[in-house]
Amino acid sequence: MKKKFYVKKINASILFLFVATFLNAETFRVSKVKTVNLTNDFTTEKSTSVGINEALAIFLPEDKTFLQGLEIKMDIPSAIASWPDCVACSIYNDISPKPSESKIDYSGTRFFVSTLPGRLSWILQIPLTKNNTIKSNNYTSKTEVLSNIKNDSVFLRFQSIMKGIPSEILKSSINISVKPILIDKGYLNLSLVSNQEENLQPCTLYVDDNLVEITDAAKVLLDTGIHNVTLISDFYRTEVRTVRVDQAKTTDLIIELKSLEPTLLILAPEGTIVFLDDEPCTTIGTEFVISEGEHKIKFTVGDYEILRTINVIKGKTYKANFSLELDITEE
């Protein structure tokens, strides 16, 4: 009991000195630096092991749009867990020079410090944005927002904070897993194409009734889930799509713009003679432009013929499908 009281008393004094350095830059040396690199795909967590008096540099991806923080899980060796508060974990602001496995001397401002708890695992959450949705619980520890990041890296230092601890602790390694904490959003990347013109006319885009004005493309940050996309233009037909946006991913949506000129598609069996406005029509099976107004379509097969009239209006597509069917019933 006396030993434990003595340990905590010493650690409290040392941690007080650590806290006193928060506002001042300090120069220090580590025995080794381990590095992990987070990529933009955010699909897997990164793992490594760090020893006592070593450091871990976590390099962030170039595009941090979806990144709101880091979750660092530490598997604490039993030797350290049985001596609570003997090892401290510190996080630094403004670390210099850029962390590297070939460098051991650094300077920076201590942003956070805590001793490793007396249990076999510890989860540390580091918010990187002010408006984050990270929530701590009984199984995690959450720091303040680490906003002053230098060299796109987060620097953690592990060091013993008392004398006389067993050599087994000094030789221990902490297994660490680093996982990005993502916002619940993704990108919708909309591309507009037209086979009739290179320079597109102005369009207006609505995503879930929110207006986005575009000319040829738009990249919109949206909540994850299903969204309704409506494209309106004075020069093209209205297009409506439903898309799903996944977390931290980009969903591509290509919309082919269609002219407001009405079109007609005629389908008929082989051997059918087709007349459009009393003129032979050879454009069968391919959509073509037709003028506005009333038109007559006649299909002839042998002695059998059928005549239909359609009233064509702007911005519509019409399909005339002629088929011969044979129905056999039993009574």
JOLIN-V486576 format. One line per field, one symbol per residue. burial: b if it has 9 or more other C-alpha atoms within 8 Angstrom, else e. Layout:
burial->???
//
This chain:
burial->eeeeeebbebbeebbeebeebbeebbeeebebbbbbbbeeebeebbbbbbbbbbbbbbbbbeebebbbbbbbbbbbbebbbeebbbbbbbbbbbbbeebbbebbebbbbbbbbebbebbbebbbbbbbbeebeeebeeebbbbebbeebbebbbbbbbbbbbeeeeeebbebbbbbbbbbbbbbbbbbbbbbbbeeeeebebbbbbbeeeeeebebbbeeebbbeebbbbbbbeebbeeeeebbbbbbbbbebebebebbbbbbbbbbeeebbbbbeeeebeebeebeebebeebbbbbbbeeebeeeeeebeebbebeeebeeeeeeeee
//
